[in-house]
Amino acid sequence: DADVTQTPRNRITKTGKRIMLECSQTKGHDRMYWYRQDPGLGLRLIYYSFDVKDINKGEISDGYSVSRQAQAKFSLSLESAIPNQTALYFCATSGPGASNTEAFFGQGTRLTVV
Amino acid sequence: AQSVAQPEDQVNVAEGNPLTVKCTYSVSGNPYLFWYVQYPNRGLQFLLKYITGDNLVKGSYGFEAEFNKSQTSFHLKKPSALVSDSALYFCAVRDLYNFNKFYFGSGTKLNVKP
């Protein structure tokens, strides 16, 4: 089983619909992140969380919200989807210390808003 | 502001030839630097990292990277490219002074031709 699991893997939704992307991890990491990938733009940070009570906006949080239901679960919601939110979305986790420096990524969710 | 630049959208190299994928960074303090690889329809996989110590770091699949503090660069290298190395490569920096956020470059597509 993957250490960082995202569901769904693919989703097509209509403009104006609410959609939730889910992420769960078995790494035991406290830090979790949501990124969006667009061609030529790399990965841009949407939200990040350091524990259940800590939620922070990233570079491009407008139009998105998140929920950290538990240390292992971090969900991303689009309250009213629009076509320019069509992208590949990644969840990632990382640990705090010198021995846990890199981020670990899920397989991604490809979202298409029509 | 923290940033990562990958000046080449695409790098083409023949199989068996050495390859270099370039990355420069801007970060406060000592950088934590990373390289990730993304194969089609997959998440990002960690390749290698520089935290401290030897400027030449070795990673997965025969890749290595050279940290150059004076040039603020962290170029990815491999002595002999394989067709299977063809993928999208991302350079990233972890900002220890700003909530441990990760910043990613825009990605470089590596094409290795037989």
Chai-1 contact restraints between the chains, C-beta under 6 A:
chainA,res_idxA,chainB,res_idxB,connection_type,confidence,min_distance_angstrom,max_distance_angstrom,comment,restraint_id
A,G40,B,S106,contact,1.0,0.0,6.0,A-B,restraint_1
A,G42,B,F104,contact,1.0,0.0,6.0,A-B,restraint_2
A,G42,B,G105,contact,1.0,0.0,6.0,A-B,restraint_3
A,G42,B,S106,contact,1.0,0.0,6.0,A-B,restraint_4
A,G42,B,G107,contact,1.0,0.0,6.0,A-B,restraint_5
A,L43,B,F104,contact,1.0,0.0,6.0,A-B,restraint_6
A,T101,B,Y32,contact,1.0,0.0,6.0,A-B,restraint_7
A,T101,B,I51,contact,1.0,0.0,6.0,A-B,restraint_8
A,E102,B,F34,contact,1.0,0.0,6.0,A-B,restraint_9
A,E102,B,F46,contact,1.0,0.0,6.0,A-B,restraint_10
A,E102,B,K49,contact,1.0,0.0,6.0,A-B,restraint_11
A,A103,B,F102,contact,1.0,0.0,6.0,A-B,restraint_12
A,F105,B,G43,contact,1.0,0.0,6.0,A-B,restraint_13
A,F105,B,L44,contact,1.0,0.0,6.0,A-B,restraint_14
A,G106,B,G43,contact,1.0,0.0,6.0,A-B,restraint_15
A,Q107,B,G43,contact,1.0,0.0,6.0,A-B,restraint_16
A,G108,B,G43,contact,1.0,0.0,6.0,A-B,restraint_17
